[in-house]
Amino acid sequence: MGRKKVIDDREALLSTFVDVREGNELVNAKGKSSALNQKLFTIGIMMAKRENGRVCSEIEGQFLRALFKNESGSFYDQIKRACNPKTKGNILGWYLWFEDKRTHKFSARYVITGADFSNGHLKLYYNDDISDQIIDLKDNFTTFPITTIMELESAYALQLYKIFKSAMDYERATKKTNGPYYVTYSLDEFRDLLGLNEVKDDRGTVIQKKMFTRYVDLKRYVIDVVVKELEEKTEIRVSYQETRSGIGGRVTGITFILRRAEDIPTKVQKTIDGELVTDDENVRRQLVTAQALDLLSATGYSFLLSDMKSICSAAQYDIERISKACEVLKQAKGVENPTGWLIAAINQAYEPSPVKSAGGRKRKESAPEGKSSASHKRKAQTANEREGIRSAYTPEDLKEMEKRLLRN
């Protein structure tokens, strides 16, 4: 008998398994694993069945070869690494966690309880306590295109794709809406979900250090990578908003805004001040300009509407940059050209200094000196323009702008 041809085209191989179903609790299982091991985990779930009273799945060698892209030779070492409990990110490490913080109760269950490999076949055994999340699914599950799962390369993108799609399908089914959909985590919850927090063994020994401890690194190497890959390879479009609190605006949480590509309307572009921008961007700029109005007023200087537009443009309509520059301006004295000064502060990223105190009381900021009668006229003109802006953007208008931004 001649050598059997190795099938290495994953799409052709998996064509008989168009979709894979997973219970929504299983979708949100916690753990850290490579993209390759997550795909092995998914194929196992796809092939799971009840045999001799146990829930298990048997994955044949041709599937394993296709998954591990091994056209010839042994893939025994690859399978062993994926299943060895001593190997970081092995598939036996995935678990379900349920906690009621109000009553101080929790429940933890590992998903895969064992693995056997012989004669080129891998057999996985699943926890009977969660069999309703694996086989005979009737409700509370999510369906994933198996070809999309196989296409994703980032482990974080693969894990979050499942979580995001599960959340979107649930909202669409229960609320009959086409989105956008929102998924919110505290930063610690998000790290824990992806297995990025510190891990200790039962003796208290650290076996994994906390990863991406700086938010800037978490954003660069995880969040932005996920957003880009999901945009390129799936039907989900993701944006996000950071939650900030405390001194310096430290990021404490993140809200992902999810939409299906097919539900996103075509963007209408307009020419605003000689620049072609979308309707959404125009609304965002209007909102930032209205917010900047109060920040600039609080500096004690006078600004014309044209000044405000120049300042907002220099900051690329980033309200945080404008806010920082205004704080620095309030600490300065006798600035002759506040508009030019603010633009320089924005471009050079000036940072405000801590306000000194005396006798335990906060130092009162003094108004800039040396203003001429011309500046008083300018102030009167500015006040009139401010009133015009305020009458144009009522609190209800601003709320509507915010809703529109979130909706789009």
ZAROLO-905339 format. One record per residue (C-alpha): x, y, z; residue in three letters. Coordinates in steps of 0.02 Angstrom, whole numbers, always signed. Example, Ala and Ser with C-alpha at 12.3 -4.5 7.8 and 13.67 -1.06 7.14 Angstrom:
<sites>
       xx       yy       zz     r
     +615     -225     +390   ALA
     +684      -53     +357   SER
</sites>
This chain:
<sites>
       xx       yy       zz     r
       +0       +0       +0   MET
      +72     +166      -49   GLY
     +100     +310      +67   ARG
      -62     +400     +112   LYS
      -69     +577      +47   LYS
      -59     +706     +185   VAL
     -200     +833     +180   ILE
     -130    +1000     +231   ASP
     -265    +1117     +167   ASP
     -355    +1161     +328   ARG
     -507    +1238     +244   GLU
     -534    +1084     +137   ALA
     -504     +969     +285   LEU
     -627    +1061     +397   LEU
     -757    +1094     +262   SER
     -871     +961     +336   THR
     -865    +1055     +501   PHE
     -922    +1227     +441   VAL
     -960    +1291     +617   ASP
     -916    +1248     +795   VAL
    -1034    +1275     +942   ARG
     -976    +1320    +1116   GLU
    -1079    +1355    +1271   GLY
    -1064    +1538    +1321   ASN
     -993    +1495    +1491   GLU
     -857    +1394    +1404   LEU
     -823    +1539    +1285   VAL
     -780    +1646    +1436   ASN
     -667    +1515    +1515   ALA
     -508    +1589    +1588   LYS
     -333    +1537    +1542   GLY
     -179    +1579    +1442   LYS
     -125    +1476    +1293   SER
      -45    +1493    +1123   SER
     -154    +1518     +970   ALA
     -106    +1344     +913   LEU
     -162    +1263    +1075   ASN
     -325    +1364    +1072   GLN
     -359    +1296     +897   LYS
     -326    +1119     +960   LEU
     -446    +1153    +1104   PHE
     -578    +1214     +980   THR
     -561    +1063     +865   ILE
     -578     +951    +1017   GLY
     -740    +1038    +1068   ILE
     -803    +1025     +888   MET
     -778     +836     +888   MET
     -838     +801    +1065   ALA
     -965     +663    +1096   LYS
    -1022     +550    +1238   ARG
     -935     +382    +1239   GLU
     -954     +249    +1374   ASN
    -1034     +377    +1488   GLY
     -895     +506    +1469   ARG
     -884     +662    +1363   VAL
     -730     +649    +1253   CYS
     -663     +686    +1080   SER
     -542     +591     +968   GLU
     -439     +692     +846   ILE
     -362     +595     +702   GLU
     -184     +616     +641   GLY
     -233     +705     +479   GLN
     -319     +842     +578   PHE
     -169     +857     +693   LEU
      -50     +868     +544   ARG
     -156    +1004     +465   ALA
     -168    +1100     +628   LEU
      +18    +1091     +666   PHE
      +63    +1114     +481   LYS
     +164     +955     +485   ASN
     +173     +874     +313   GLU
     +287     +730     +362   SER
     +375     +655     +510   GLY
     +319     +645     +692   SER
     +218     +780     +779   PHE
     +224     +686     +944   TYR
     +330     +820    +1031   ASP
     +208     +957     +979   GLN
      +59     +860    +1049   ILE
     +155     +821    +1208   LYS
     +195    +1004    +1238   ARG
      +14    +1053    +1210   ALA
      -51     +926    +1337   CYS
      +88     +919    +1467   ASN
      +26    +1001    +1630   PRO
     +205    +1061    +1661   LYS
     +208    +1158    +1498   THR
     +159    +1341    +1505   LYS
       -5    +1372    +1415   GLY
      -57    +1189    +1399   ASN
     -237    +1149    +1353   ILE
     -272    +1065    +1520   LEU
     -256    +1233    +1607   GLY
     -421    +1307    +1546   TRP
     -551    +1328    +1682   TYR
     -723    +1402    +1716   LEU
     -740    +1523    +1862   TRP
     -903    +1580    +1939   PHE
     -904    +1703    +2083   GLU
    -1038    +1794    +2181   ASP
     -942    +1932    +2268   LYS
    -1096    +1986    +2364   ARG
    -1117    +1819    +2453   THR
     -931    +1771    +2448   HIS
     -961    +1611    +2349   LYS
     -865    +1542    +2201   PHE
     -853    +1386    +2096   SER
     -706    +1329    +1987   ALA
     -702    +1187    +1858   ARG
     -564    +1132    +1740   TYR
     -628    +1100    +1564   VAL
     -515     +957    +1507   ILE
     -477     +826    +1639   THR
     -362     +712    +1540   GLY
     -277     +673    +1374   ALA
     -214     +513    +1290   ASP
     -109     +499    +1133   PHE
      -75     +337    +1038   SER
      -67     +274     +859   ASN
      -67     +454     +796   GLY
     -234     +494     +878   HIS
     -265     +616    +1021   LEU
     -407     +584    +1142   LYS
     -467     +721    +1259   LEU
     -582     +696    +1410   TYR
     -696     +833    +1475   TYR
     -764     +876    +1646   ASN
     -938     +799    +1662   ASP
     -992     +945    +1771   ASP
     -990    +1057    +1618   ILE
    -1046     +934    +1484   SER
    -1196    +1046    +1449   ASP
    -1071    +1175    +1383   GLN
     -994    +1052    +1260   ILE
    -1121     +930    +1185   ILE
    -1308     +928    +1151   ASP
    -1316    +1117    +1157   LEU
    -1494    +1181    +1145   LYS
    -1476    +1363    +1202   ASP
    -1353    +1487    +1276   ASN
    -1217    +1445    +1149   PHE
    -1121    +1536    +1013   THR
    -1079    +1473     +839   THR
     -910    +1512     +762   PHE
     -851    +1485     +582   PRO
     -710    +1361     +602   ILE
     -614    +1437     +455   THR
     -611    +1605     +545   THR
     -544    +1523     +703   ILE
     -405    +1441     +602   MET
     -361    +1604     +514   GLU
     -323    +1705     +672   LEU
     -141    +1707     +726   GLU
     -138    +1806     +888   SER
     -187    +1706    +1042   ALA
     -269    +1861    +1115   TYR
     -366    +1897     +955   ALA
     -429    +1718     +949   LEU
     -487    +1719    +1130   GLN
     -569    +1891    +1119   LEU
     -650    +1852     +952   TYR
     -749    +1713    +1037   LYS
     -794    +1822    +1186   ILE
     -844    +1971    +1080   PHE
     -948    +1868     +958   LYS
    -1036    +1782    +1103   SER
    -1080    +1951    +1182   ALA
    -1140    +2023    +1015   MET
    -1249    +1872     +972   ASP
    -1328    +1875    +1145   TYR
    -1369    +2061    +1136   GLU
    -1435    +2044     +960   ARG
    -1548    +1899    +1010   ALA
    -1615    +1973    +1172   THR
    -1627    +2158    +1128   LYS
    -1659    +2143     +941   LYS
    -1529    +2274     +900   THR
    -1394    +2288     +769   ASN
    -1273    +2371     +887   GLY
    -1158    +2444     +933   PRO
    -1127    +2324    +1078   TYR
    -1023    +2362    +1232   TYR
     -910    +2248    +1335   VAL
     -830    +2329    +1488   THR
     -689    +2266    +1600   TYR
     -587    +2337    +1739   SER
     -403    +2327    +1692   LEU
     -375    +2188    +1818   ASP
     -524    +2088    +1751   GLU
     -458    +2106    +1574   PHE
     -284    +2047    +1623   ARG
     -358    +1901    +1720   ASP
     -467    +1850    +1573   LEU
     -314    +1836    +1459   LEU
     -204    +1754    +1591   GLY
      -88    +1904    +1607   LEU
      -92    +1923    +1796   ASN
      +34    +1847    +1915   GLU
       +8    +1660    +1945   VAL
      +65    +1564    +2100   LYS
      +65    +1378    +2135   ASP
      -11    +1299    +2291   ASP
     +149    +1338    +2387   ARG
     +140    +1522    +2348   GLY
     +284    +1516    +2224   THR
     +265    +1633    +2076   VAL
     +258    +1528    +1918   ILE
     +209    +1670    +1803   GLN
     +251    +1852    +1825   LYS
     +124    +1986    +1785   LYS
     +137    +2028    +1600   MET
     +126    +2199    +1517   PHE
     +128    +2288    +1685   THR
     +125    +2459    +1599   ARG
      -39    +2502    +1514   TYR
      +54    +2576    +1366   VAL
     +128    +2402    +1332   ASP
      -38    +2314    +1358   LEU
     -116    +2434    +1233   LYS
      +23    +2415    +1105   ARG
      +53    +2227    +1112   TYR
     -120    +2161    +1155   VAL
     -266    +2280    +1129   ILE
     -210    +2364     +967   ASP
     -151    +2197     +895   VAL
     -323    +2121     +929   VAL
     -416    +2269     +853   VAL
     -309    +2263     +694   LYS
     -320    +2074     +669   GLU
     -507    +2064     +699   LEU
     -530    +2207     +575   GLU
     -430    +2114     +442   GLU
     -489    +1934     +467   LYS
     -662    +1932     +545   THR
     -834    +2011     +530   GLU
     -812    +2108     +693   ILE
     -757    +2290     +700   ARG
     -688    +2346     +867   VAL
     -650    +2515     +944   SER
     -625    +2553    +1128   TYR
     -635    +2687    +1261   GLN
     -522    +2696    +1412   GLU
     -590    +2733    +1587   THR
     -475    +2849    +1682   ARG
     -474    +2902    +1864   SER
     -364    +2978    +1998   GLY
     -217    +3096    +1983   ILE
     -146    +3099    +1808   GLY
     -294    +3008    +1733   GLY
     -229    +2830    +1759   ARG
     -317    +2700    +1652   VAL
     -421    +2587    +1764   THR
     -538    +2505    +1640   GLY
     -583    +2483    +1458   ILE
     -746    +2473    +1360   THR
     -744    +2385    +1192   PHE
     -869    +2449    +1064   ILE
     -918    +2310     +944   LEU
    -1006    +2312     +776   ARG
    -1028    +2194     +631   ARG
     -950    +2256     +470   ALA
    -1116    +2231     +379   GLU
    -1206    +2345     +505   ASP
    -1089    +2493     +486   ILE
    -1167    +2625     +370   PRO
    -1065    +2708     +235   THR
     -978    +2861     +306   LYS
    -1035    +3027     +232   VAL
     -895    +3152     +211   GLN
     -907    +3341     +218   LYS
     -785    +3483     +192   THR
     -759    +3569     +361   ILE
     -641    +3718     +364   ASP
     -562    +3656     +202   GLY
     -539    +3478     +267   GLU
     -638    +3325     +212   LEU
     -708    +3238     +368   VAL
     -846    +3112     +406   THR
    -1007    +3158     +494   ASP
     -949    +3063     +648   ASP
     -785    +3158     +653   GLU
     -876    +3323     +632   ASN
     -989    +3282     +781   VAL
     -837    +3232     +884   ARG
     -750    +3396     +845   ARG
     -904    +3496     +892   GLN
     -912    +3405    +1058   LEU
     -726    +3435    +1093   VAL
     -743    +3619    +1047   THR
     -888    +3638    +1168   ALA
     -786    +3553    +1306   GLN
     -634    +3660    +1267   ALA
     -739    +3816    +1289   LEU
     -753    +3788    +1477   ASP
     -569    +3741    +1494   LEU
     -511    +3899    +1405   LEU
     -632    +4009    +1504   SER
     -560    +3941    +1667   ALA
     -384    +4005    +1624   THR
     -433    +4186    +1653   GLY
     -382    +4238    +1476   TYR
     -493    +4290    +1332   SER
     -507    +4190    +1172   PHE
     -600    +4220    +1010   LEU
     -693    +4079     +922   LEU
     -553    +4077     +791   SER
     -427    +4056     +934   ASP
     -522    +3906    +1002   MET
     -526    +3824     +830   LYS
     -338    +3850     +811   SER
     -304    +3776     +983   ILE
     -418    +3626     +954   CYS
     -340    +3596     +783   SER
     -164    +3601     +857   ALA
     -217    +3469     +984   ALA
     -298    +3366     +845   GLN
     -460    +3386     +943   TYR
     -388    +3286    +1089   ASP
     -472    +3357    +1245   ILE
     -338    +3286    +1361   GLU
     -200    +3382    +1273   ARG
     -302    +3541    +1282   ILE
     -338    +3513    +1467   SER
     -154    +3490    +1510   LYS
     -103    +3645    +1413   ALA
     -237    +3749    +1502   CYS
     -175    +3690    +1671   GLU
       +1    +3747    +1627   VAL
      -64    +3914    +1565   LEU
     -153    +3943    +1731   LYS
      +15    +3921    +1819   GLN
     +101    +4047    +1706   ALA
      +97    +4238    +1730   LYS
      +81    +4385    +1612   GLY
      +68    +4285    +1451   VAL
      +46    +4411    +1311   GLU
      -14    +4292    +1176   ASN
     -112    +4152    +1263   PRO
     -169    +4072    +1099   THR
       +9    +4056    +1031   GLY
      +69    +4003    +1204   TRP
      -61    +3864    +1216   LEU
      -22    +3800    +1041   ILE
     +164    +3791    +1088   ALA
     +119    +3703    +1251   ALA
      +17    +3574    +1155   ILE
     +149    +3545    +1022   ASN
     +288    +3528    +1151   GLN
     +182    +3426    +1274   ALA
     +204    +3541    +1425   TYR
     +155    +3459    +1589   GLU
      +75    +3557    +1734   PRO
     +177    +3573    +1894   SER
     +101    +3524    +2063   PRO
      +17    +3675    +2144   VAL
     +114    +3725    +2300   LYS
      +22    +3755    +2462   SER
      +58    +3862    +2613   ALA
       -7    +3831    +2789   GLY
     -101    +3677    +2728   GLY
     -208    +3783    +2612   ARG
     -205    +3775    +2423   LYS
     -122    +3928    +2345   ARG
     -248    +4039    +2258   LYS
     -209    +4065    +2075   GLU
     -184    +4249    +2031   SER
     -251    +4321    +1870   ALA
     -122    +4365    +1739   PRO
      -62    +4543    +1748   GLU
      -33    +4679    +1618   GLY
     -194    +4670    +1519   LYS
     -233    +4825    +1419   SER
     -399    +4907    +1382   SER
     -390    +4822    +1211   ALA
     -389    +4656    +1300   SER
     -547    +4705    +1393   HIS
     -632    +4738    +1226   LYS
     -569    +4571    +1166   ARG
     -638    +4491    +1323   LYS
     -810    +4567    +1291   ALA
     -805    +4503    +1112   GLN
     -754    +4331    +1174   THR
     -894    +4328    +1302   ALA
    -1021    +4363    +1166   ASN
     -950    +4221    +1060   GLU
     -951    +4103    +1209   ARG
    -1134    +4141    +1240   GLU
    -1166    +4107    +1056   GLY
    -1082    +3937    +1069   ILE
    -1174    +3893    +1229   ARG
    -1340    +3938    +1151   SER
    -1294    +3831     +999   ALA
    -1247    +3680    +1108   TYR
    -1368    +3654    +1253   THR
    -1338    +3512    +1379   PRO
    -1465    +3410    +1281   GLU
    -1366    +3442    +1121   ASP
    -1206    +3381    +1203   LEU
    -1292    +3224    +1268   LYS
    -1359    +3190    +1094   GLU
    -1183    +3214    +1021   MET
    -1112    +3088    +1144   GLU
    -1250    +2963    +1103   LYS
    -1217    +2984     +917   ARG
    -1030    +2957     +939   LEU
    -1058    +2797    +1037   LEU
    -1189    +2739     +913   ARG
    -1069    +2761     +766   ASN
</sites>
